[in-house]
Amino acid sequence: MFTRFVSALVRAIFVVLLIATPWLLLPGPNDSAPIVLLVAIFVGWLVFSEYMTEYPSLIEFRDAPPYNRLRFGALFATVLVLTLIQRGIAHPSPISELFTAISHVVGNALDFPFSPVRLMVLSLPENAHAADIDLLRRTSAIAYLMSLISLVFFIFIMWLNGWPRQNGSFNVWTNLPTFDPTGGGDVVGRLNRDANLYVALGFLLPFLIPAFLQAAAGIVDPIAVAQPKSLIWTVSLWAFVPSSLLMRGIATARVASMIADKRRRSMDRDTEDMHVFG
């Protein structure tokens, strides 16, 4: 019980730190700090309560590391890198200059016709300043690259360690609390259908989100390049959500494959028993 408490508390603290990172590192007025603090505390409490309970209700693959750790690490790294790039504009430092130089290279490499990065740049108004366009190109490119790296790393871990069963038994219903096995239809078929949906959304969202932002440009200013904190979270979530959905789709398909294999082995044993006693 004590170990579970400490583990849940540490996770909650890291989540609070993630949300507060841009406000802690970026200079300038922090008028929205009280709201950010409330959001951080609420999300931290939610994570703490989920990891304290024996059976979670929202967080999937809680007992199948490093799925959630990898997703959180990818988001935290993205937010931190983008924050350091933004901080380097007003307060340059060796590490901010390093990430800025890397973002220039990655931005030039990923900004090609019909790429997600190019679509994000095109979502800016036509009268946008060249500096704003360059900043959005660089931040979008490095965030998208980090999301791809996290996805490839997850696939590598799954292939290398036989995830999610590298640590022994795997409880499907505990690790998929939002999936209702009594919802109708075959469980394997429904899991595969969900997996295909997650993969399709994960692939399409990097292209659809910029189109939505461009369509909403006449109503609101969805990408406020002049507001660093808003830009950081917009770009981070644009890159993180699709890669997270792709991971979820791949993981769900893996679980469906495990259930199908278990059924097949059970049927083979029953067939052998019938031959033995028949």
C-alpha positions as CSV (number, residue, x, y, z in Angstrom):
1,M,0.0,0.0,0.0
2,F,2.8,2.4,0.9
3,T,4.6,1.6,-2.4
4,R,1.4,2.3,-4.4
5,F,0.9,5.6,-2.5
6,V,4.5,6.7,-3.3
7,S,4.2,5.7,-6.9
8,A,0.9,7.5,-7.4
9,L,2.2,10.6,-5.7
10,V,5.4,10.7,-7.8
11,R,3.3,10.4,-11.0
12,A,1.0,13.1,-9.9
13,I,3.9,15.5,-9.1
14,F,5.4,14.9,-12.6
15,V,2.0,15.6,-14.2
16,V,1.8,18.9,-12.3
17,L,5.3,19.7,-13.3
18,L,4.5,19.0,-16.9
19,I,1.6,21.4,-17.0
20,A,3.5,24.1,-15.1
21,T,6.8,23.9,-17.1
22,P,6.0,26.7,-19.6
23,W,4.9,29.0,-16.8
24,L,7.9,28.2,-14.7
25,L,10.6,28.6,-17.4
26,L,9.2,31.4,-19.7
27,P,9.7,35.0,-18.7
28,G,6.9,37.6,-18.8
29,P,3.6,38.1,-16.9
30,N,1.8,35.0,-15.6
31,D,-1.7,36.4,-15.3
32,S,-3.1,32.9,-16.0
33,A,-1.0,31.3,-13.3
34,P,-3.9,30.7,-10.9
35,I,-5.9,28.9,-13.6
36,V,-3.0,26.8,-14.6
37,L,-2.3,25.9,-11.0
38,L,-5.9,24.7,-10.6
39,V,-5.8,22.7,-13.8
40,A,-2.4,21.1,-12.7
41,I,-3.8,20.2,-9.3
42,F,-6.9,18.7,-10.7
43,V,-5.1,16.6,-13.3
44,G,-2.5,15.6,-10.7
45,W,-5.3,14.5,-8.3
46,L,-6.9,12.5,-11.1
47,V,-3.7,10.7,-11.9
48,F,-3.0,10.1,-8.2
49,S,-6.5,8.6,-7.6
50,E,-6.2,6.4,-10.7
51,Y,-2.9,4.9,-9.6
52,M,-4.0,4.6,-6.0
53,T,-7.1,2.4,-6.8
54,E,-6.8,-1.3,-7.5
55,Y,-8.9,-1.0,-10.6
56,P,-8.5,2.1,-12.6
57,S,-11.5,3.7,-14.5
58,L,-9.8,5.9,-17.1
59,I,-6.1,5.2,-17.5
60,E,-5.4,2.4,-19.9
61,F,-2.5,0.0,-19.7
62,R,-1.7,1.1,-16.2
63,D,0.0,-2.2,-15.4
64,A,1.7,-2.6,-18.7
65,P,4.8,-0.4,-18.6
66,P,6.4,1.4,-20.4
67,Y,3.3,2.3,-22.4
68,N,2.1,5.3,-20.2
69,R,5.7,6.2,-19.2
70,L,6.7,6.5,-22.8
71,R,3.7,8.6,-23.8
72,F,4.2,10.9,-20.8
73,G,8.0,11.1,-21.4
74,A,7.3,12.1,-25.1
75,L,4.9,14.8,-24.1
76,F,7.1,16.1,-21.3
77,A,10.2,16.2,-23.6
78,T,8.2,18.0,-26.3
79,V,6.9,20.6,-24.0
80,L,10.3,21.1,-22.4
81,V,12.1,21.4,-25.7
82,L,9.6,23.9,-27.1
83,T,9.7,25.9,-23.9
84,L,13.5,26.1,-24.1
85,I,13.3,27.2,-27.7
86,Q,10.8,29.9,-26.8
87,R,12.9,31.0,-23.8
88,G,16.0,31.2,-26.0
89,I,14.4,34.0,-28.0
90,A,14.6,36.4,-25.0
91,H,17.2,34.7,-22.8
92,P,19.6,32.7,-25.0
93,S,21.6,29.9,-23.3
94,P,23.8,27.1,-24.7
95,I,21.0,24.5,-24.4
96,S,18.4,26.7,-26.0
97,E,20.7,27.6,-28.8
98,L,21.4,23.9,-29.3
99,F,17.7,23.1,-29.6
100,T,17.1,26.1,-31.8
101,A,19.8,25.0,-34.2
102,I,18.3,21.4,-34.3
103,S,14.9,22.9,-34.9
104,H,16.2,24.8,-38.0
105,V,17.6,21.6,-39.5
106,V,14.5,19.5,-38.7
107,G,12.2,22.3,-39.9
108,N,13.9,22.5,-43.3
109,A,13.8,18.7,-43.6
110,L,10.1,18.2,-42.8
111,D,8.7,21.3,-44.4
112,F,7.9,19.8,-47.8
113,P,4.6,20.0,-49.9
114,F,1.6,18.2,-48.2
115,S,3.6,17.4,-45.1
116,P,1.9,17.9,-41.7
117,V,4.5,20.6,-40.9
118,R,3.7,22.5,-44.1
119,L,0.0,22.3,-43.4
120,M,0.6,23.7,-39.9
121,V,2.5,26.6,-41.4
122,L,-0.3,27.2,-44.0
123,S,-2.8,27.4,-41.1
124,L,-1.3,30.8,-40.2
125,P,-3.0,34.0,-41.7
126,E,-1.6,35.2,-45.0
127,N,-0.3,38.4,-43.4
128,A,1.7,36.5,-40.8
129,H,5.2,37.7,-40.2
130,A,8.1,35.8,-41.5
131,A,9.5,35.3,-38.0
132,D,6.2,33.8,-36.8
133,I,6.1,31.5,-39.8
134,D,9.7,30.3,-39.2
135,L,9.0,29.8,-35.5
136,L,5.9,27.7,-36.1
137,R,7.7,25.7,-38.8
138,R,10.6,24.9,-36.4
139,T,8.5,24.1,-33.4
140,S,6.0,22.0,-35.4
141,A,8.8,20.0,-37.0
142,I,10.7,19.2,-33.9
143,A,7.5,18.3,-32.0
144,Y,6.4,16.0,-34.9
145,L,9.8,14.4,-35.1
146,M,9.8,13.6,-31.3
147,S,6.3,12.1,-31.7
148,L,7.6,9.8,-34.5
149,I,10.6,8.8,-32.4
150,S,8.4,7.9,-29.4
151,L,6.2,5.8,-31.7
152,V,9.1,3.9,-33.3
153,F,10.6,3.4,-29.8
154,F,7.3,1.9,-28.6
155,I,7.1,-0.5,-31.6
156,F,10.7,-1.5,-31.0
157,I,10.0,-2.3,-27.3
158,M,6.9,-4.2,-28.2
159,W,8.8,-6.3,-30.7
160,L,11.9,-6.8,-28.5
161,N,10.3,-7.6,-25.2
162,G,7.1,-9.1,-26.2
163,W,5.1,-6.3,-24.7
164,P,2.8,-6.4,-22.8
165,R,3.6,-9.8,-21.3
166,Q,7.3,-9.2,-20.6
167,N,6.5,-8.9,-16.8
168,G,4.4,-12.0,-16.6
169,S,0.6,-12.2,-16.7
170,F,-1.5,-9.5,-18.4
171,N,-4.9,-8.6,-17.1
172,V,-6.9,-7.4,-20.1
173,W,-9.8,-5.9,-18.2
174,T,-7.7,-4.0,-15.7
175,N,-5.5,-2.5,-18.4
176,L,-8.5,-1.7,-20.6
177,P,-11.0,-0.1,-18.1
178,T,-12.9,1.9,-20.8
179,F,-13.5,-1.2,-22.9
180,D,-16.8,-3.0,-22.1
181,P,-16.5,-6.7,-22.9
182,T,-20.3,-7.1,-22.6
183,G,-21.0,-4.4,-25.2
184,G,-22.0,-6.9,-27.8
185,G,-20.2,-8.8,-30.5
186,D,-17.0,-10.7,-30.4
187,V,-14.4,-9.2,-28.2
188,V,-11.5,-9.8,-30.6
189,G,-13.5,-8.3,-33.5
190,R,-14.4,-5.2,-31.5
191,L,-10.8,-4.7,-30.3
192,N,-9.5,-5.0,-33.8
193,R,-12.2,-2.5,-35.0
194,D,-11.2,-0.1,-32.3
195,A,-7.5,-0.6,-33.2
196,N,-8.1,0.2,-36.8
197,L,-10.1,3.3,-35.8
198,Y,-7.3,4.6,-33.6
199,V,-4.6,4.0,-36.2
200,A,-6.7,5.8,-38.9
201,L,-7.3,8.8,-36.6
202,G,-3.7,8.8,-35.6
203,F,-2.6,8.9,-39.2
204,L,-5.1,11.5,-40.3
205,L,-5.2,14.0,-37.4
206,P,-1.8,15.7,-38.2
207,F,-3.4,16.6,-41.6
208,L,-6.9,17.3,-40.4
209,I,-6.0,19.5,-37.4
210,P,-4.2,22.2,-39.5
211,A,-7.2,22.2,-41.9
212,F,-9.6,22.8,-39.0
213,L,-7.3,25.5,-37.6
214,Q,-7.3,27.2,-41.0
215,A,-11.1,27.0,-41.3
216,A,-11.5,28.5,-37.8
217,A,-9.0,31.3,-38.4
218,G,-11.8,33.7,-39.4
219,I,-13.6,33.1,-36.0
220,V,-10.7,32.7,-33.5
221,D,-7.0,32.9,-33.5
222,P,-6.2,29.2,-32.8
223,I,-2.4,29.5,-33.2
224,A,-1.3,32.5,-31.3
225,V,2.3,32.6,-32.2
226,A,2.8,35.8,-30.3
227,Q,1.7,33.9,-27.1
228,P,4.5,31.5,-26.4
229,K,2.6,29.3,-23.9
230,S,-0.4,28.9,-26.2
231,L,1.9,28.0,-29.1
232,I,3.8,25.4,-27.0
233,W,0.6,23.6,-25.9
234,T,-1.1,23.8,-29.3
235,V,1.9,22.4,-31.2
236,S,2.7,19.8,-28.5
237,L,-0.9,18.4,-28.5
238,W,-1.0,18.5,-32.3
239,A,2.0,16.2,-32.3
240,F,1.2,14.1,-29.2
241,V,-2.4,13.2,-29.7
242,P,-2.0,11.5,-33.1
243,S,1.1,9.5,-32.0
244,S,-0.7,8.6,-28.8
245,L,-3.7,7.3,-30.8
246,L,-1.3,5.3,-33.0
247,M,0.3,3.7,-29.9
248,R,-3.2,3.0,-28.6
249,G,-4.2,1.4,-31.8
250,I,-1.1,-0.8,-32.0
251,A,-1.4,-1.8,-28.4
252,T,-5.1,-2.6,-28.8
253,A,-4.4,-4.8,-31.8
254,R,-1.7,-6.5,-29.8
255,V,-4.2,-7.3,-27.0
256,A,-6.7,-8.6,-29.6
257,S,-4.0,-10.9,-31.0
258,M,-3.1,-12.2,-27.5
259,I,-6.8,-13.0,-26.9
260,A,-7.1,-14.8,-30.2
261,D,-3.9,-16.8,-29.6
262,K,-5.2,-17.8,-26.1
263,R,-8.5,-18.9,-27.7
264,R,-6.6,-20.9,-30.3
265,R,-4.4,-22.7,-27.8
266,S,-7.5,-23.5,-25.6
267,M,-9.3,-24.9,-28.6
268,D,-6.2,-27.0,-29.5
269,R,-6.0,-28.4,-26.0
270,D,-9.7,-29.2,-26.0
271,T,-9.3,-31.0,-29.4
272,E,-6.3,-33.0,-28.0
273,D,-8.3,-33.9,-24.9
274,M,-11.1,-35.2,-27.1
275,H,-8.7,-37.3,-29.1
276,V,-7.2,-38.7,-25.9
277,F,-10.5,-39.6,-24.2
278,G,-12.5,-40.2,-27.3
